[in-house]
Every structure is written in C-alpha cells, then in structure tokens.
Amino acid sequence: MTGTLVRSEETPVYTVVPQMPQMTVQQAVERRKQLVAFVQQIMVKGTDYGIIPGTEKPTLLKPGAEKLTTFFGLRPRFEMLDKVEDWDKGRFYYRYSCELWHSGEMIATGEASANSMEKKYRWENVPSFYATDEDKKLAIRTEKRKSRKTGKDFEVYVLENRDPYTLVNTLQKMAQKRALIAATLVGVNASEFFTQDIEDMMPAAEVVDGEATEAATVHWIDEPDKRRQFFAHLSKRGLSDADAKKLLK
C-alpha cells in the first residue's frame, strides 16, 4: 500500500493516508479510449511501430514515440549521464536519460545506453560474392547464412569494424532514442500496446541472387559509407539506384 505519512497533532503517532487517484474512473476510461483510437487511426505500421520476427507485441519505434509525446503534450529533455571515449582503441559508450515534461512537471523518465561493442556496431559482415582479398585477409571468421527468399546458403566474412570513429554520433543518437522510447512507454501508459524498442535487433537488408534477404549487418543501411558501398555492389550486378532503393524498402 502506498500513501503519505501524516503526523497527528494530538499524539506523536504517524498514520498512512492512502494516495488518491489523479483522475476519475470515467476520465481514465476516456483517456485509454483516446490512446487506443490514436494508435489505430494515426500510427502507421512499419513507420511508428513494427513486428520483430519471433516476437508478438509490436515494438515502438522513434517516429511513433515522437507522435505519442506530441499527442499528450509532453516535451522531452535529454541529459548525458555517462560516456567513455577511447579514441586509441575505437571504443565508445554513451548513456542518456530522457525526461518527459508537461506544464513544468516531470511526468516520466527513461535511461538507456549504446556502445560500439554491440554486435550491430562491432562487426562488418561482407557476403562472399562481394568480398575483396583484403576483406578475406582481415576476416575473423566466416558464417553461413540462408536466404529467406531462395532458401540457398551463402557465406559471409565477419570483420572488426574498420571505421568505428564514424559511430560516435550514431551511438549518441541511439542512446537518446532508446531513452525516449523507454520514457514514452511509461509516460503515456503505452506498454499495454508496445514493447521496448528492439528495432536495432532487426537484421538488415542484403541482396542474394538479386533478392532482398535478412542478414548481415545494419551498417548496410544506417551508415552513409556502407550505404554507398551497398549501392555500388548492386550497380556491379546490373541494378539501378532505383531498384536498390526498392530492395532496401
């Protein structure tokens, strides 16, 4: 039981006064109805939320969190809580908090971090049919992947990220995004509908036998230099930039 301790003036005895609701039951019902209507009518699957393969509850994405905070009149405020920047070893870590404010009152807070040793940032995965001699020489290991489109096996060379220094801004934004989503789920009571952001666990797009498949690394999509490399590989295989964009979508 939660409540407020109140000291009696007559006797030195403290009693617990139960905490009263901040809204009536009718108001709570109407609030939930508005949230359900917003999710169903405004939020877009694939943009504001998504279904990660192997999971049941939709995952809230950054655009969806921004729409929800705007709908409820919440203003996010970010603060860096901790960071590690090892420029010699290329190791970076950032931890942020996100506070949601409304009319001068903090409604909810969330904390999250991102670091360069996470699987999606630490490794480069180069399909064997794209791999150069340098890629093969630097590879730590090879892994077998299966095309979900064709069912065929293919091999990828796994390398340490050769340019981790380009991740600094990406990692900070990722930590902020994760903190925003964590705070939003609490602040608008959206955990009933969505789970914490695991968007970064989604496999990225690759092309095997001319078809888009799930595998490899998110670098192909998120990092500008990897995006250019990805388009260059497709160009060599006879696909235009327009075709490449369709595959990424």
N, C-alpha and C positions, 0 to 999 in steps of 0.2 A: 504494500500500500504506500502510495506517495502522498505528500501533502506538505503543509507548512507548520513549523513549531511555533506555538503561541504561548507566552508566559502569562499565567494568571496573576492579577494584581493582588488578590486576596491571599493566595498561598503560593509558595515557591515551587509550583508544580507546572510542568510543561505538558501540554496536550497537543495532539496532532489534528490539525484542521484539514480535511480532505481537499485536494486540489480540484477545483470546479472546472468543467469543460469551458473552452473558449468560444463555443458556438452551440446552438441548439441541435437536437437530433435532425430536425427538419432542414436546418442550414447545412449540416453535414451530408444529408442525403442529396440536397441540391448541388452541393459542391462536387460530389462524386459524379452526379449525372452530367455536370458540365465537363468534368475531366474525361469521362467516357466519350461524350459527344465530340470533344476536341480531338481525342486520339483517333476516333473513327472517321471524322469528317475532314480534318485538317492535316494530320500527319500522314506521310507518304511512305509506304513500304519500300525498302531499298535505298531511301534517302534519309529519313528520320529514324528508322529502326530497321533491323534485319534479323533474319533467322540464320544462325550459325549451324552448319551441318552437325548433327549429333546432339543438338540442344532443342528444347521445347519452347521455353519462354523467349519472346523477342528480345533482342539486345538493343538498348537505347544508344543511338549514335549522336554525334555532336550537333548536327543540324536540328535533330529532334529536341535535344536538351535546350538549345537556344530558343526554339519555338515555345517550349513549355515555360521557361523562365519569363519570356516576354508576356505570355498569356496571363501569368499570375502576377505580373508587375514586379518581378524580382530582378535585382541588379547584382551581377557577380563582381566580386573583388578578389583578386589573386595576390598571393604572397609567397615568395620563395622561402622555404623553411630550411633547406639544406642543399648543398651541392658539392660535388667532387669533380675537379677538372685536372686530369693527369695528361698534359699535352705530350709528354715524352712517350707514354705507352698508349695514348689514344683511348683512354678510359674516361667516361663521363657519366655523371649521375646527377639527377635533379629531383627535388621533392617540393611540391607546391601544395598550398591549401587554397580552397575556394570557398569564400563566404557569400551567401545569398542574402541581400538586404532588401527590406521593404519599409518605406516611411521611417527611416532611421533606426530600425530594429533588425538585428541579425536573425534570420529565420532558420538557416541551416548551414552546415559547413561540411566539407569533404576534403580529404587529403589523398594524394597519390604521387607516384614517382615513375620515372623512366630512366633506363640506363643503357649504355652501349654494349653491355654483355648479354642483353636479351637476345634470344635466338634470332629474331627477325632483323636485328641490327648487327649482330656479331658476324654473321656468315653471309657469304655470297654463294649462290647456287647457280652454276653455269651448265646448261644442258650440253651433253657430249657433242652434239652436232653444231654447237656454237663455239665450243672451247678452242682456244688458241694453244699453241705449245707452251706459252707462259702460264696459262690457266692450269694446264695439266701438271706443270712442274711445281706450281705453288699449292696445288690441291692437298688438303689434309686427308681427305678420304673421298670415296665415291659412294653414291647411294642409288638404289634402284627406285624408280617412280613408275606409276602406272597411269596411263592416260584414261581419264574417266569417259572420254568421248569414244576412243577407239579400243580401249582395253589392252593396248600394247604397252610393254615395258620399255622404259628408256632410262638412261644413266645420266646422273648429274655429278659434276665435280664441285666439291664443297671447299671453299677457300675462306680464310680470315678476311674480313672486310679490309680492303686495301686503302680506303679513304675514310676512316672513322671521323675525321675532323669536320666533315660536312654534316655530321649528325647533331651538332650542338644545338642549333636552332630547332631542329625536328624533335629532339628529346625534350626540350623545354615546352614546346607546344603540346607534345603528347602527354606530359605530366599535368599540364594545365587542363587539357581536355578530359583526362581521367578524373581529375578532381572536380571539374564542373559537373560531370555526369553523376558522380557519387553524391554530390550535394543536391543535385536536382531530384534524384530519386527519393531523397529524404524530404526535401523542402516542399515538393508538390504531392507527396504520397503516391508516387508512381511505381513503387516496387511491386504493386499488385499486377501491373501490366508488363513491366520491363525488368530485365536483369542488368547488372553492372556491365559497363562497356567491355566487351571482349572482341571488339572489332579488329584489334591488331592480331588476333589469333587466326583470322581468316587467311587462307592461302591466297597467294597472288596468281595472276594470270601468266600462263606460258603458252607457247604455241608448239604443238607436236603434230607433225604431219599436216600442218596447215589448220589445225583446230585449236581453239582455246581450251586449256585444261587448268585444273587447280594443282599447283605445286610450287616448287622453287621458293622464292623469297619476295616479300613485299617491296624490296628495293626496286624491282622492275617497274612498279607503279609510282611509289612515293618520292623517289629521289630523281631530280631532273637529269643527272648524268646517266642514270640507269634507264630512264625513260628514253633518252636519245639512243642509247645502245640497243634498247629493245626495238625501237623503230628501224634502226639500221639493219639489225638482223632480219627483220621482216622484209625490208626492201630487197635484201640479197635473195630472199626466197620468192621474190616476184609480187609481194603485196604492197599496195599503195598505203600512204599515211591514213587515208580514209578507211581502208579495210582494217588497218591496225587499231584505229580508234573503236571500230565496231567490236573487235575482239576483246579489247580492254573493257568495254561496257558489258 
